[in-house]
Amino acid sequence: MDSKKIIGKYKKSASEKLRGTATSLALIYNIKKFHSATDELASARLKNRSLPSFECAKGCAYCCSLRVEILPPEAFRIARYIKGIEPEARDDLQKRIEAGAQYAEGKTFKEYSRPCPFLSESGTCEIYSERPHKCRKYFSVKVSACRENNSALEDRELVDAENDLVRAFIELYKKKKVVMHPAELSNAVLLALNDPSLEERWGKGEQVFDLLPEKIEL
């Protein structure tokens, strides 16, 4: 897997789109290139048949009870997606997000154990097209590891490539003077849904989401 080539391609594309003074909307829109790079890295790894294959499959949702850390532009993309769905479905989803945010308040990664508010009763993701990087890059070689240890048995090559990708895009966005500290999924999306002014304020360099309890700063 030529991870450097894949990362370089998407970083260059995003850099060209964000040349000069980038608007908050442009920054939110172009995080999709980060997601596309994530997906391509995973696809490239899957093509290598000489390595152990992943046992992840549709409907397997053990990892969907872990806390998800999300970057600010990802939260805004998800909020925009939710605002575009049918009112009845949106109202139901917002109630679940509110409950998820209340549960997650103050909980560290180790303390968190609750199904994601975006997980449907059938075990599928209701925001799959807009799911954050953390969900896109999480693959397990053994389902038994997820079931018994509450943690995926990840592939080192893919993990290293994804970490390089994160560093590349964080560097690009920080050059645009925006805060990229991760926040908890439910809380961040709820705030973005309830306060439309956050997008512009974030684009001007303000920290609009609370830090995780671990105080992780990127």
TATARA-V334175 format. One record per pair of residues at least 4 apart in sequence whose ideal C-beta (glycine too) atoms are under 8 Angstrom apart, sorted by the first residue. I is the first residue (numbers start at 1). GAP is how many residues later the second one is. If there is no record, write none. Layout:
I:GAP ; I:GAP
//
This chain:
1:5 ; 1:40 ; 1:43 ; 1:44 ; 1:47 ; 1:156 ; 1:160 ; 2:4 ; 2:42 ; 3:4 ; 3:38 ; 3:41 ; 3:157 ; 3:158 ; 3:161 ; 3:162 ; 4:4 ; 4:160 ; 5:4 ; 6:4 ; 6:31 ; 6:34 ; 6:35 ; 6:38 ; 6:155 ; 7:4 ; 7:30 ; 7:34 ; 7:154 ; 7:157 ; 7:158 ; 7:161 ; 8:4 ; 9:4 ; 9:28 ; 10:4 ; 10:23 ; 10:24 ; 10:26 ; 10:27 ; 10:30 ; 10:155 ; 11:4 ; 11:22 ; 11:26 ; 11:157 ; 11:158 ; 11:161 ; 12:4 ; 13:4 ; 13:20 ; 14:4 ; 14:16 ; 14:19 ; 14:20 ; 14:155 ; 14:158 ; 15:4 ; 15:157 ; 17:9 ; 17:13 ; 17:16 ; 18:4 ; 18:8 ; 18:9 ; 18:12 ; 18:154 ; 18:158 ; 22:4 ; 22:5 ; 22:154 ; 22:181 ; 23:4 ; 23:180 ; 24:4 ; 24:52 ; 24:175 ; 24:176 ; 24:178 ; 24:179 ; 24:180 ; 25:4 ; 25:174 ; 25:178 ; 26:4 ; 27:4 ; 27:46 ; 27:146 ; 27:149 ; 27:151 ; 27:176 ; 28:45 ; 28:48 ; 28:49 ; 28:52 ; 28:171 ; 29:48 ; 30:4 ; 31:4 ; 31:40 ; 31:42 ; 31:43 ; 31:46 ; 31:138 ; 32:4 ; 32:45 ; 33:4 ; 34:4 ; 34:99 ; 34:131 ; 34:135 ; 35:4 ; 35:98 ; 35:101 ; 36:4 ; 37:4 ; 37:128 ; 37:132 ; 38:4 ; 38:95 ; 38:98 ; 38:99 ; 38:124 ; 38:127 ; 39:4 ; 39:97 ; 40:4 ; 41:4 ; 41:96 ; 41:117 ; 41:120 ; 41:121 ; 41:124 ; 42:4 ; 42:94 ; 42:95 ; 42:97 ; 42:116 ; 43:4 ; 44:4 ; 45:6 ; 45:110 ; 45:112 ; 45:113 ; 45:116 ; 46:7 ; 46:8 ; 49:4 ; 51:104 ; 51:106 ; 52:89 ; 52:103 ; 53:88 ; 54:85 ; 54:86 ; 54:87 ; 54:101 ; 55:5 ; 55:85 ; 55:86 ; 55:87 ; 55:88 ; 56:4 ; 56:83 ; 56:84 ; 56:87 ; 58:65 ; 58:66 ; 59:63 ; 59:64 ; 59:65 ; 60:63 ; 60:83 ; 60:86 ; 61:4 ; 61:54 ; 61:58 ; 61:62 ; 62:81 ; 62:84 ; 62:85 ; 62:88 ; 63:72 ; 63:75 ; 63:77 ; 63:83 ; 63:89 ; 64:51 ; 64:52 ; 64:55 ; 64:59 ; 64:61 ; 65:48 ; 65:49 ; 65:50 ; 65:51 ; 65:85 ; 66:43 ; 66:46 ; 66:47 ; 66:84 ; 67:37 ; 67:40 ; 67:41 ; 67:42 ; 67:45 ; 67:117 ; 67:118 ; 68:48 ; 68:64 ; 68:66 ; 68:67 ; 68:116 ; 68:117 ; 69:65 ; 69:113 ; 69:114 ; 69:115 ; 69:116 ; 69:143 ; 69:147 ; 70:4 ; 70:5 ; 70:8 ; 70:62 ; 70:64 ; 70:112 ; 70:113 ; 70:114 ; 70:115 ; 70:118 ; 70:119 ; 71:4 ; 71:61 ; 71:62 ; 71:109 ; 71:111 ; 71:112 ; 72:4 ; 72:106 ; 72:107 ; 72:108 ; 72:109 ; 72:111 ; 72:116 ; 72:130 ; 72:136 ; 72:137 ; 73:4 ; 73:100 ; 74:4 ; 74:56 ; 74:58 ; 74:59 ; 75:4 ; 75:108 ; 75:110 ; 75:113 ; 75:114 ; 75:116 ; 75:117 ; 75:134 ; 76:4 ; 76:116 ; 76:122 ; 76:123 ; 76:126 ; 77:4 ; 77:53 ; 78:4 ; 78:49 ; 78:52 ; 78:54 ; 78:111 ; 78:114 ; 79:4 ; 79:110 ; 79:113 ; 79:114 ; 80:4 ; 81:4 ; 81:46 ; 81:48 ; 81:49 ; 82:8 ; 82:11 ; 82:12 ; 82:45 ; 82:107 ; 82:111 ; 83:7 ; 83:110 ; 85:4 ; 85:5 ; 85:8 ; 86:4 ; 87:4 ; 88:4 ; 89:4 ; 90:4 ; 91:4 ; 92:4 ; 93:4 ; 93:24 ; 93:25 ; 93:33 ; 94:4 ; 94:96 ; 94:99 ; 95:4 ; 96:4 ; 96:21 ; 96:22 ; 97:4 ; 97:20 ; 97:89 ; 97:92 ; 97:93 ; 97:96 ; 98:4 ; 98:92 ; 99:4 ; 99:18 ; 100:4 ; 100:14 ; 100:16 ; 100:17 ; 100:85 ; 100:86 ; 101:4 ; 101:83 ; 101:85 ; 101:86 ; 101:89 ; 103:4 ; 103:11 ; 103:83 ; 104:8 ; 104:10 ; 104:80 ; 104:81 ; 104:82 ; 104:83 ; 105:82 ; 106:107 ; 107:4 ; 107:5 ; 107:106 ; 108:4 ; 108:104 ; 108:105 ; 108:106 ; 109:105 ; 113:37 ; 115:4 ; 116:9 ; 116:69 ; 117:69 ; 118:7 ; 118:8 ; 118:9 ; 118:13 ; 119:4 ; 119:5 ; 119:6 ; 119:7 ; 120:4 ; 120:5 ; 120:6 ; 124:4 ; 125:6 ; 125:10 ; 127:4 ; 131:4 ; 131:5 ; 132:4 ; 132:53 ; 133:4 ; 133:29 ; 133:33 ; 134:4 ; 137:21 ; 137:25 ; 138:14 ; 138:16 ; 139:13 ; 139:15 ; 139:16 ; 139:19 ; 140:5 ; 140:6 ; 140:12 ; 140:13 ; 140:14 ; 141:4 ; 141:11 ; 141:12 ; 141:13 ; 141:14 ; 142:4 ; 142:11 ; 143:4 ; 144:4 ; 145:4 ; 145:6 ; 145:7 ; 145:8 ; 146:4 ; 146:5 ; 146:6 ; 146:7 ; 154:4 ; 154:5 ; 155:4 ; 156:4 ; 157:4 ; 158:4 ; 159:4 ; 160:4 ; 161:4 ; 162:4 ; 163:4 ; 164:4 ; 165:4 ; 166:4 ; 167:4 ; 168:4 ; 169:4 ; 170:4 ; 170:10 ; 170:48 ; 171:4 ; 172:4 ; 173:5 ; 173:7 ; 174:4 ; 174:6 ; 174:44 ; 177:28 ; 178:24 ; 178:25 ; 178:27 ; 179:23 ; 179:26 ; 179:27 ; 179:28 ; 179:29 ; 180:38 ; 181:26 ; 181:28 ; 181:30 ; 181:35 ; 181:36 ; 181:37 ; 182:30 ; 182:34 ; 182:36 ; 183:4 ; 183:5 ; 183:26 ; 183:27 ; 183:28 ; 183:29 ; 184:4 ; 184:26 ; 184:28 ; 185:4 ; 186:4 ; 187:4 ; 187:22 ; 187:23 ; 188:4 ; 188:21 ; 189:4 ; 190:4 ; 191:4 ; 191:7 ; 191:17 ; 191:18 ; 192:6 ; 192:7 ; 197:4 ; 198:4 ; 198:10 ; 199:4 ; 200:4 ; 201:5 ; 201:7 ; 202:4 ; 202:5 ; 202:6 ; 211:4 ; 211:5 ; 211:6 ; 212:4
//
